[in-house]
Amino acid sequence: KESQEKAGESLPVTVETMTNPDEDELRIIRLARELGESPGRAQAVADKIGANMTHQRVNAILRKFPHFLSGPLPEEAVEVNQ
């Protein structure tokens, strides 16, 4: 468990990565926004995503992008890839 938490904390965070979440990160952010500040939110998001997602990883992403938990999502998120 500790190694998973440390792995989440060691993700490189730059201005670029803080403003441009990838597709998986956006999905986690959207699910977290839908659930609001409910207890066990990270585990609920992890359960919905499946694919061996852990609540530790969800928490790491939410800590990386706290500014997207309220307010508008980045414009890149709504663009359709062509």
Buried (B, 14 or more C-beta within 10 A) or exposed (E): EEEEBEEBEEEEEEEEBBEBBEEEBBBBBBBBBEBEEEEEBBBBBBEBBEEEBBBBBBBBBBEBBEEBEEEEBBEEBEEEEE
